[in-house]
Amino acid sequence: MTLNCVVVDDSAIQRLSIVKLVENHPSLNLIAEYSSALETKNGLNTHQVDLIFLDIEMPVLNGFELLDVLNNKPQIIFVTGKTEYAFKAFNYDATDYLHKPITRERFNTSVDKALEQHKLTLDFNEEEGEHIFVKSNLKKRKVYIKDIKWIEALGDYVKLVTEENSLVVLSTMKSFEAELPEGKFLRIHKSYIVNLDKIDRFNSKNVEVGAYEIPLSRNKKTQLVDALNNI
């Protein structure tokens, strides 16, 4: 198994040190290296990337701000000279957090984590059905698409309502929406995304999912009708 990766750091010296570690690892394929978050954002539009080695403190956009604007996030290993960002990095669902200077042994441990997570993602069991992984209460959880009823905005978090329970996940609505399969979900309100298969009935103001009423934005009704007709 090989992971396509990029290295992002505004310091040429620090970037070179990570690039050398990447190039000497048999399970990593270096796609590109970038000196800024803006370069990275543009580059990810043209490359299929599995893993980003990402510096945090960069001009214009820092590493966290870059992740906020990415729709489809690869795995992230943060690389920084400061330990103060570690908790925030964990909330961004980082695979690992490397503190400079980095030893080869510590680097290899991070790559092993990334490989394990990549394998977990690829282990798609057709019998179980399509699923996504989310982090809630500091744990990775598998959620089956068919079980999701709706997603609700909660400030810097979203609430994922399923058939069995509710999970609170650190994410924007836009980012979470990008993780969902096309044609199965629709954002019917600025604060709600609904599973089209779970809709029982609707009118001009609300969508009913079981006993719950979810607000429907006036400008979304036509889009909802079209989406339901195309299921």
Steps between C-alpha positions, in 0.01 A plus 500: 500500500630844404367839608517800268607794713596868496717704735389850599735737687592864438857432617710357218741336745228335706316394185814337361552298819147354474537440126813293563318286755211450258726407209682242713182328616392206280127554562489869409483659156579873497260677265602860572637742757349840572617810683155636584145392576371682192735303273384183669132578453553551126724194470249268663255582222728326250655219705358196677657520846466255788712678760621854576797582721377842607673786678268711717655846519503642148423848360158597354339161579630280779468123499169494689349765273602294198309200633196720561473576127570150365196300393666160482770466760781244468658365816696766685825472693576837655865603515583792727763641733245571774312263727219745583296402192480130585148501646359709216669269249328203661164673457579531130515121487873496432662162451801619699687805630875521444710741701813638331777391487372163381687175537470230236356259757224743602428579135465130415259453790279774356507342156401165650194668653411653164535166323281330758232767465516481120453124513206543736337739255557265207358200685157560356267213575225480240277295729511762773428785260646838421640685800708791622727544801448787742672600824265558792591511870864443407423169325485394137156368416367326191163636388299329228351732241166322509470570874548878479173693534624857493792728588448815705736800541621570855741794476848355435352150515232298325254256658467177308160341569478128420248224554665407830647818650647845443869582460663842532786549255743790459429613143338769292181415313677561170784261583269229628273532197800431277555166678151376415416310179347712225130462430414353841503811716382857456565815698146625542582783740815684608500287815373165370604227257250216462522145372253494210408137570384594851246764394142393570323814379556872452322827441612852415649556847608168645634154423379214719738222599306266722354710783742787442441813297803660335478854358507529121638818346260654252759505221577128553155354434545467121843345549352256751226392259756442224728306735218272619396431142855391416550253785 
